[in-house]
Amino acid sequence: MEEQYGNQYVGSADYFGKIDAEMRIRFPEKFPGSAKTQTEDEESGQRTVRSSSVVAPATRSTASKRIVLKASQVALAKKLGLSNEQYALEMQLLEKSNG
């Protein structure tokens, strides 16, 4: 830059502003507060600002649909004359309506 703008340019606020902008372009991960990145057109020297895209992760976690009954719940289901599956289904319905 010194050859292009002269010796007085080095150390000026504009000089450091250009260095800062170039650092943000080359290392955007080091500047988390900035959601936008700048690019410079090689031929015209004009800078354009483009927003970085935020995407969701490729995989999603889902809760298991498996229900494990405690020994006391199995005993209660037996006492009520229900199968373990019927008891678990009713328990799940009650949790949905109360939740």
VMD Tcl script that draws the C-alpha trace (Angstrom):
set ca {
  {0.00 0.00 0.00}
  {2.92 2.28 0.62}
  {3.89 2.23 -3.07}
  {0.32 2.99 -4.10}
  {-0.59 5.75 -1.60}
  {2.74 7.07 -0.34}
  {4.68 7.05 2.92}
  {2.25 9.35 4.80}
  {-0.61 6.88 4.22}
  {1.04 4.13 6.29}
  {-0.16 4.44 9.89}
  {-3.22 6.57 9.09}
  {-6.74 5.70 10.23}
  {-7.71 4.82 6.64}
  {-4.70 2.47 6.39}
  {-5.71 0.57 9.52}
  {-9.37 0.58 8.43}
  {-8.40 -1.23 5.22}
  {-6.33 -3.74 7.17}
  {-9.25 -4.34 9.54}
  {-11.67 -4.85 6.64}
  {-9.31 -7.30 4.94}
  {-8.87 -9.25 8.18}
  {-12.64 -9.54 8.55}
  {-12.90 -10.88 5.00}
  {-10.13 -13.43 5.35}
  {-10.88 -14.56 8.92}
  {-14.63 -14.12 9.55}
  {-14.58 -16.79 12.29}
  {-12.35 -14.51 14.39}
  {-14.99 -11.75 14.35}
  {-18.18 -13.39 15.71}
  {-20.01 -10.10 16.29}
  {-20.17 -9.37 12.58}
  {-22.99 -11.11 10.70}
  {-21.99 -9.51 7.42}
  {-18.89 -10.05 5.33}
  {-17.34 -7.76 2.76}
  {-15.93 -8.76 -0.60}
  {-13.89 -6.67 -2.97}
  {-14.26 -6.81 -6.73}
  {-10.73 -7.21 -8.12}
  {-11.29 -5.11 -11.26}
  {-13.34 -2.19 -9.95}
  {-12.04 -2.06 -6.37}
  {-15.60 -1.64 -5.06}
  {-16.64 -3.38 -1.88}
  {-19.97 -5.13 -1.58}
  {-21.57 -6.34 1.63}
  {-23.32 -9.70 1.70}
  {-25.05 -11.38 4.60}
  {-23.75 -14.71 5.77}
  {-26.31 -17.47 5.80}
  {-27.20 -19.27 9.01}
  {-28.28 -22.87 8.58}
  {-29.59 -25.59 10.84}
  {-27.48 -28.65 11.58}
  {-27.73 -31.57 9.15}
  {-29.01 -33.97 11.78}
  {-31.78 -33.51 14.27}
  {-32.14 -35.27 17.54}
  {-35.50 -36.72 18.49}
  {-36.55 -38.16 21.81}
  {-36.95 -41.90 22.06}
  {-40.55 -43.09 21.96}
  {-39.73 -46.10 24.11}
  {-41.40 -46.14 27.51}
  {-39.83 -48.09 30.38}
  {-42.16 -49.07 33.20}
  {-40.97 -49.37 36.77}
  {-41.67 -52.53 38.73}
  {-44.38 -50.74 40.73}
  {-46.07 -49.63 37.50}
  {-45.99 -53.19 36.13}
  {-47.56 -54.45 39.37}
  {-50.25 -51.75 39.22}
  {-51.06 -52.59 35.58}
  {-51.41 -56.27 36.54}
  {-53.66 -55.39 39.49}
  {-55.87 -53.27 37.19}
  {-56.06 -56.06 34.62}
  {-54.20 -54.09 31.92}
  {-51.32 -55.17 29.74}
  {-48.04 -53.27 30.09}
  {-48.64 -51.71 26.65}
  {-52.14 -50.51 27.60}
  {-50.87 -49.04 30.87}
  {-47.99 -47.27 29.08}
  {-50.36 -45.86 26.46}
  {-52.71 -44.49 29.12}
  {-49.78 -43.05 31.07}
  {-48.55 -41.33 27.91}
  {-52.00 -39.89 27.19}
  {-52.23 -38.54 30.75}
  {-48.80 -36.89 30.45}
  {-49.82 -35.20 27.18}
  {-53.04 -33.85 28.63}
  {-51.31 -32.57 31.81}
  {-48.19 -31.28 30.05}
}
mol new
graphics top color blue
foreach p $ca { graphics top sphere $p radius 0.5 }
foreach p [lrange $ca 0 end-1] q [lrange $ca 1 end] { graphics top cylinder $p $q radius 0.2 }
display resetview
